[in-house]
Amino acid sequence: MRPIMRLTLGLCALAVILAGVALALPGHVTVARSVVINAPEPVIFPYLDNLRRFGDWSPWAARDPQLTVAYSGAEQGKGAKVEWTSDKPSVGAGSMEIIESTPNRHVDLAVSFNGLDGTSYYEIVPSGSGSKVTWGFGYESGTSPLKRWKGLMLDRYIGAEYRDALAKLKDKIETERKPLAPPPPPTATLGVPEQPGVVPGAPLQDGTAAPAADAGAAQPQAAPAVTDPAATQAATPPPAAQAAPSQPKTPAKRPRRP
């Protein structure tokens, strides 16, 4: 048998095998990725229900900064639509349109990726102190072996895109919800503030010692003591007793002689 004939028969046998395997693959392909965001459902839902905010965390906008985007229909909710076009083959052209919206819970979309038509959805459920967000995509491959093989590789390709986009959405929401930094404390003044009734060197309430008085600082003058007249008189010694004046002695008279 000629080599060309052998090659042709080999390729035909391979095609039959691949077609047989494709028939065993599922006819409905589903891809889904999830992330837990530290935020309640009402905070997350507007990012999903408003397609005009899709560019803030879209995986294709990050891949191609020159991506052309057009919006139509409602601003948010059912009827909102976004279309994009890119020169990069990995992004290509596509569209998404919201066909059903349940506030703070679920959003259904009709999606087209480079000619591959399917349905997509966003789902939000409580998870601990935050919310679990799931982004899924699915399409019917029908009986086409090529579409079924493409669906087999779809999980790896679209799954990575969804994972990166949800991580970007998580970072954006949690960053915007961070509280503002508190203002810096007032600048402390030099020295120790005066505290009434504190003796220098005595321990304060916080365990530190009160500063000693500055030797060079002016000290308050003591108030003059009030003198008690009675106490002063008692304390003053009495004057020495004066001696009585001495009487001059008169000479004794001699008796006269008879």
C-alpha positions in Angstrom: 0.0 0.0 0.0 1.3 3.4 -0.9 2.3 5.8 1.9 -0.2 8.4 0.7 -3.0 5.9 0.9 -1.9 4.9 4.4 -1.9 8.5 5.5 -5.4 9.1 4.1 -6.8 6.0 5.8 -5.1 7.0 9.1 -6.6 10.5 9.0 -10.1 9.1 8.2 -9.8 6.6 11.1 -8.7 9.5 13.5 -11.7 11.6 12.4 -14.1 8.8 13.0 -12.6 8.3 16.5 -12.7 12.0 17.4 -16.3 12.2 16.2 -17.2 9.2 18.3 -15.6 10.7 21.3 -17.3 14.0 20.7 -20.7 12.3 20.7 -19.9 11.1 24.2 -19.2 14.7 25.4 -22.0 16.7 27.1 -24.2 18.7 24.8 -24.6 21.5 27.3 -21.4 23.2 28.5 -21.3 25.2 31.7 -18.4 27.3 33.1 -18.6 29.0 36.5 -16.2 30.7 38.9 -17.0 32.2 42.4 -15.4 34.6 44.8 -16.4 35.8 48.3 -16.5 39.6 48.7 -16.5 41.3 52.1 -19.7 43.4 51.4 -23.5 42.9 51.6 -25.6 42.0 48.6 -27.1 45.5 48.1 -23.6 46.9 47.7 -22.4 44.3 45.1 -25.6 44.1 43.0 -25.3 47.6 41.3 -21.9 46.5 39.8 -23.6 43.6 38.1 -27.0 45.0 37.2 -25.5 48.1 35.6 -23.5 47.1 32.5 -22.1 50.6 32.2 -19.9 49.7 35.2 -18.8 46.4 33.6 -15.7 48.1 32.2 -14.4 48.7 35.7 -13.7 45.0 36.2 -14.1 43.5 32.7 -11.4 40.9 31.9 -11.3 42.1 28.2 -10.9 45.8 29.0 -7.8 44.9 31.0 -6.4 42.9 28.1 -7.0 45.5 25.4 -6.9 49.2 26.6 -8.1 50.2 23.1 -11.3 48.2 23.4 -14.3 49.8 21.7 -17.4 49.7 23.9 -21.0 50.8 23.0 -24.0 50.8 25.4 -27.6 50.7 24.4 -31.0 50.0 25.9 -31.8 50.6 29.6 -29.1 52.1 31.9 -29.5 49.1 34.2 -31.6 46.0 34.7 -33.6 44.3 32.0 -32.9 45.6 28.5 -29.4 47.0 29.3 -26.9 46.0 26.6 -23.1 46.4 26.0 -21.2 45.5 22.8 -17.4 45.5 22.4 -14.9 45.1 19.6 -11.2 44.5 19.7 -8.4 44.0 17.2 -6.9 41.3 19.4 -8.1 37.9 18.4 -8.1 36.7 22.1 -10.8 39.4 22.8 -12.6 39.7 19.4 -16.1 40.9 19.3 -19.0 40.2 21.6 -22.1 41.4 23.4 -24.1 41.0 26.6 -27.7 41.9 27.3 -29.7 41.6 30.6 -32.8 39.5 30.0 -33.8 39.1 33.6 -32.9 40.8 36.9 -33.8 39.9 40.5 -32.6 42.7 42.9 -29.7 41.7 45.1 -29.9 38.1 44.0 -29.6 37.1 40.3 -29.0 38.5 36.8 -29.5 36.6 33.6 -27.8 37.7 30.3 -27.8 36.7 26.7 -24.2 36.5 25.6 -22.2 36.2 22.3 -18.5 35.6 22.2 -16.9 35.6 18.8 -20.0 34.0 17.3 -20.5 31.6 20.2 -24.0 32.3 21.5 -25.0 31.3 25.0 -26.4 32.5 28.3 -24.6 33.9 31.3 -25.6 34.8 34.9 -24.5 36.5 38.0 -25.6 35.1 41.4 -25.2 36.6 44.8 -25.7 34.6 48.1 -24.8 35.4 51.7 -21.5 33.9 52.9 -20.4 34.6 56.4 -20.0 38.3 57.0 -19.8 38.9 53.2 -21.4 37.6 50.0 -20.5 34.9 47.5 -20.6 36.0 43.8 -20.8 33.5 41.0 -20.3 34.2 37.3 -21.4 31.5 35.0 -21.7 30.8 31.3 -23.3 28.0 29.3 -24.3 27.1 25.8 -25.7 24.2 23.8 -23.2 22.5 21.6 -25.8 20.5 19.8 -24.6 17.6 17.7 -21.6 19.4 16.1 -18.4 17.5 17.1 -16.4 20.7 16.7 -18.6 22.6 19.2 -18.4 19.8 21.6 -14.6 19.7 21.5 -14.6 23.5 21.8 -16.8 23.2 24.9 -14.2 20.8 26.4 -11.6 23.5 26.3 -14.0 26.3 27.2 -13.7 25.8 31.0 -9.9 26.4 30.9 -10.1 29.5 28.7 -13.2 31.3 30.0 -12.7 30.0 33.5 -9.4 31.9 33.8 -11.0 35.1 32.5 -13.9 34.9 34.9 -11.6 34.2 37.9 -9.4 37.2 37.1 -12.4 39.5 36.6 -14.1 38.4 39.9 -10.8 39.0 41.7 -10.7 42.5 40.3 -14.3 43.1 41.3 -13.6 42.0 44.8 -10.6 44.3 45.1 -12.5 47.3 43.7 -15.5 46.9 46.1 -13.5 46.2 49.2 -11.1 49.1 48.5 -14.0 51.5 48.0 -15.6 50.3 51.3 -12.5 50.9 53.4 -13.0 53.6 56.0 -11.1 56.8 55.7 -8.0 57.2 57.8 -8.7 59.0 61.1 -7.2 62.5 61.4 -3.8 62.7 63.1 -3.8 63.5 66.8 -3.1 67.2 67.8 0.5 68.1 68.3 1.5 67.8 71.9 2.7 71.1 73.6 6.1 71.3 75.1 6.4 70.7 78.8 3.9 69.0 81.1 0.5 70.5 81.4 -0.3 72.0 84.8 -2.6 70.0 87.0 -4.2 71.8 89.9 -3.5 70.4 93.3 -0.4 68.4 92.2 2.6 68.5 94.4 5.9 68.6 92.5 7.5 65.1 92.6 4.2 63.4 93.7 3.0 60.5 91.6 0.2 61.3 89.0 -2.7 59.2 88.1 -0.9 57.7 85.2 2.0 56.6 87.4 4.5 59.3 86.4 5.9 61.9 88.8 4.9 65.5 88.7 7.7 67.8 87.6 9.7 69.6 90.3 9.4 73.3 90.4 12.0 75.2 88.4 14.5 76.9 90.7 14.6 79.9 88.4 10.9 80.3 88.2 9.3 82.9 90.4 7.9 81.4 93.5 4.7 82.8 95.1 5.3 84.9 98.2 3.8 83.7 101.4 1.0 85.8 102.8 2.0 87.9 105.9 1.1 86.2 109.2 -1.7 87.8 111.2 -0.4 88.7 114.7 -2.6 88.1 117.7 -2.2 91.0 120.2 -2.8 88.7 123.1 -0.3 86.2 121.9 2.2 89.0 121.3 1.7 90.4 124.8 2.1 87.0 126.4 5.2 86.3 124.5 6.8 89.7 125.4 8.7 89.5 128.8 7.5 92.0 131.4 9.8 94.9 132.2 12.1 94.5 135.2 10.6 95.8 138.5 12.0 99.3 139.3 13.6 99.7 142.8 11.8 102.0 145.2 13.6 105.3 145.8 15.7 105.3 148.9 14.8 107.7 151.7 17.6 109.9 153.0 18.8 108.9 156.4 18.3 111.6 159.2 21.0 111.8 161.8 19.9 110.7 165.3 19.4 113.6 167.7 21.7 113.5 170.7 20.0 114.2 174.1 20.8 117.4 175.6 22.8 117.6 178.8 21.1 119.0 181.9 
